[in-house]
Amino acid sequence: MFTKTQTSANRLAVWREFRRSIKNSGTLESVIKAFEKINNERRSFDYYTPESWPTPFEIVSEFYFCQSGTTLVMASTLLNLGFIKSKELQFSVVSNHITGADGLVLIHEGLVYNFIPGSVVTLDFCRKNSTEFSNHIITSDKLGC
């Protein structure tokens, strides 16, 4: 969906078009699968400090697609499209023993998003296959929703 060679404006336009196209006929699974195709970069920002997290629009615009950036944009997209309905969201900082990635994952109703790209896993599976460092509860307005 996003590449480093795209311009900032092009990435934002692609994201806008993706959300428009999914709104009418998409599924939760199709959103999750779309984010699987993003090639994450190294850590782009401090995932331990929610106050300093970039907005989803900044992540897309500036290509801050690390594990955490992808998770935040995915969460914003899921909220925007109504697949997740919550005023507060839980994010955990984990070290993933399967993929080797470190960063944020979204936890919602016992499910974990972006622990394995393109999949949703149970909280139990995530805990058995990672080291959890910290948890953050943020309001949905932080994600532009």
C-alpha positions, 0 to 999 in steps of 0.5 A, spaced: 500 500 500 505 504 501 512 505 499 518 509 501 519 511 493 512 515 493 511 522 495 508 524 501 502 527 498 501 520 494 501 516 500 496 520 503 492 519 497 493 512 497 490 511 504 484 516 503 482 512 497 483 505 500 479 507 506 473 510 501 474 503 497 473 499 504 468 503 507 463 500 502 465 493 501 471 491 505 471 487 511 476 487 517 480 481 514 481 485 508 484 491 512 488 487 516 491 483 509 492 490 506 497 492 512 501 486 511 504 488 505 507 494 508 515 493 509 516 496 516 523 500 517 527 500 523 524 504 529 521 511 527 519 514 534 519 512 541 513 507 542 514 508 550 512 515 550 504 516 547 505 523 548 510 523 543 507 519 538 506 522 531 499 522 528 497 517 523 497 522 518 504 524 520 506 516 519 503 516 512 506 522 510 513 522 513 513 514 512 514 512 519 512 505 518 516 501 523 512 496 527 509 501 531 507 506 526 504 500 522 500 498 528 497 506 529 495 507 522 492 500 522 488 502 528 486 509 526 483 505 519 479 500 523 476 505 528 475 510 522 471 504 518 467 502 524 471 495 525 473 497 532 468 501 536 472 504 542 473 511 545 480 508 548 485 503 545 490 499 548 497 498 545 502 494 548 510 494 547 512 487 545 518 484 543 515 478 538 519 472 538 516 469 532 518 475 527 523 479 531 520 485 531 519 490 537 514 495 537 506 496 538 501 492 537 493 493 538 489 489 543 482 489 543 477 485 546 482 479 547 485 479 540 492 482 538 492 486 531 499 486 527 503 481 532 504 477 525 502 482 519 496 480 516 493 476 522 489 477 528 491 473 534 489 471 541 492 475 547 494 468 550 498 467 543 501 474 543 503 473 551 506 466 549 510 468 544 513 475 546 516 479 551 511 485 554 514 491 556 509 496 557 502 498 556 498 504 554 491 506 554 490 512 549 483 515 547 481 514 539 482 522 538 489 521 538 488 517 532 484 522 529 478 519 530 
